[in-house]
Amino acid sequence: MKILIVAFLAMFAITANAGLITSTGGDNAYATVASNDVLDTGLSANRGGNIIGDVVPAGLFDVTFTYIGSEAGYSNDFDFGLNSGSTTGVSIFNNKASFSAGDAVSFSNISLAEILNFGFYSNTSTKKAVNGSNTTDTGAGSFATLFNTGAFTYDSHNFMAFDAIVGFDDSGAGPDGDYDDLVVGINVSRSAQVPEPASAMLLGLGLAGLGLARRRKQA
């Protein structure tokens, strides 16, 4: 399937991320990812880096994972909750299942540490790339990351901007190092905060005081 990127309005500055997540480690040269059919040819990406939180103060967050596409013969999964000691987490997307570009799954009211606990796993090559232990070694399975992407078009689908896009190399075909064997967008936002009991009590007392003052004025 031919993939056409109409516009990829990204400033791929890994260290200048203005969102809630950033990257550590990886290929400091941000070398060009060759022959990436999903995200266009010649993208500059952070190969092998790991996504970490970049926010103060800490709190609860909402995260949305969006299926962008895949150019792979292998069966690959994107998992939430995958760690270095396991082969599977909570399966979110599989490139051989009935997912379409733009399908999204969201998680609410979770800590920033939790939303970073994701990874890719290839059911065919048994290679995996886990955030926190990602590597630049494509032969071992790895992912590359693009931050702060603008809106773009993929396979006739118009995508919104993402805080980050992660692309998996499943170590097949050489490996080819193109990081388009399964591509997922990530968006992060703060959850709506519920007032703490002490704050709620102070708010209640304040409202009660306003009510008493109004009644006295009317009297």
NORNORWO-V364709 format. One record per backbone hydrogen bond with DSSP energy under -1.0 kcal/mol. CO is the residue of the C=O (numbers start at 1). NH is the residue of the N-H. If there is no record, write none. Layout:
BEGIN
CO & NH
CO & NH
END
This chain:
BEGIN
8 & 10
11 & 13
20 & 54
22 & 52
24 & 50
26 & 28
27 & 30
31 & 45
33 & 42
35 & 37
43 & 33
46 & 145
47 & 27
50 & 24
52 & 22
60 & 191
61 & 110
62 & 189
63 & 107
64 & 187
65 & 105
66 & 185
67 & 102
69 & 183
75 & 123
76 & 95
77 & 121
78 & 92
78 & 93
79 & 119
80 & 90
83 & 86
90 & 80
93 & 78
94 & 97
97 & 99
100 & 103
103 & 67
105 & 65
107 & 63
110 & 61
111 & 115
114 & 117
116 & 118
117 & 81
118 & 131
119 & 79
120 & 129
121 & 77
122 & 126
127 & 122
129 & 120
130 & 133
136 & 138
137 & 140
142 & 169
143 & 48
144 & 167
145 & 46
146 & 165
151 & 9
152 & 159
154 & 157
157 & 154
159 & 152
162 & 149
163 & 148
164 & 186
165 & 146
166 & 184
167 & 144
168 & 181
169 & 142
172 & 176
180 & 71
182 & 168
183 & 68
183 & 69
184 & 166
185 & 66
186 & 163
186 & 164
187 & 64
189 & 62
196 & 200
197 & 201
198 & 202
199 & 203
200 & 204
201 & 205
202 & 206
203 & 207
204 & 208
205 & 209
206 & 210
207 & 211
208 & 212
209 & 213
210 & 214
211 & 215
212 & 216
213 & 217
214 & 218
215 & 219
END
